[in-house]
Amino acid sequence: MKKLFAAMIALCSIIITSNAQEGYKPGSEVTDFQLKNVDGNTVSLGTIPDAKGYIVIFTCNHCPYAKAYEQRIIALHLKYSAFGYPVVAINPNDAKAAPDDSYAKMKERAKEKGYPFVYLHDETQAVAKQFGAVRTPHVYLIQNLNGKKIVQYIGAIDDNWEEANAVTQNYVEQAINQLKDGNAVTLQETKAIGCTIKWKK
């Protein structure tokens, strides 16, 4: 019986390990990447001028959660890009699984909504996997610190995806304000709420 129990524990450990999401954690150093923007230009974090950090958001066109947060993402960029924290939006979805998330549809959406930030196409999904993103939207707040790009917060934008007026905690804003004031981020991770990323088969 003891041997059977031990075998079951070992099997569970293997399953948990195999299902564990790889990627960045708070405090991780980010490796820069290059992705195509909706304007056709290739963008990396290092090419964004005067950045003290970045609000990297994995998002898309079709997801109801992403749509619900769209204006709040625009507002984040308009408020914090002036302080050196621009939004870097990345669409990681497979267009075959979600046709509304194709590069052509991305360009249409960005033009229609007047996105003031870059909207990058992660066609190979390598960057989403690099970060460990699993949902849309999924936020990674990064700070330029002593020549390194360090993750300071991961998770949701705020605590109410359905009603912007009912939000009681603005996680991303709180984290940026703490960094701006020279303080450590007190809440470094929350659960990202959104649609699952549509991975290539």
C-alpha positions, 0 to 999 in steps of 0.5 A: 500500500505504501509503495502504491501511495508513493507511486501515486504521489510521484505521478501527481508530481510529474503531472503538476510539473508538466502542466506548470507554466514556464516564464517570467516571475516577479524579479525576473530579467526580461530578454528583449524581443522583436515583433511586427507592429500594426504599422509594419515596423519591427519593434523591440522594447529597446527601440521605445525611446525614453522608457523607464519601463513598459506595461506589456499586455498580451491581448487580442481583438476577439476576447470579451475580456480584452474588449472590456479592458480596451479603453482602460488599456488606452487610458493606461498608456495615455496616463503613464507613457508621459512618465516613461511607462508606455503600453506594449500590446501583444497579440499572441493568438493563432489566427487559424483558431481565432480569425478575428485576431489575424494581423490584418484584423489587428491593423483594422482594430488599431485604426478603428480605435485609434490605438496610441500604443504599439500593437505587436503580432506574436505570430510564432507565439514565442514571446508569449511562451517566453513570458509565460502568458496564458490569458488575454489580457495578461499584464507584465509590468517591467522596469528598466533598472540598472541597465536591465529589464526587470519584471515588477508585477504580473497579472490582471489590470484591476479587480473588476473586468466587467465594470470599470466604475466598480473597480476598487483596486487598480493593480497596475496603476498602484504598482507604477505609482510605487515605482515612480515614488522610488518604492518597491511594489507591494502586490507583485502578482495577481491572477490574470482574468481573461480568455485562454491564449489560442495556441497553435496545434 
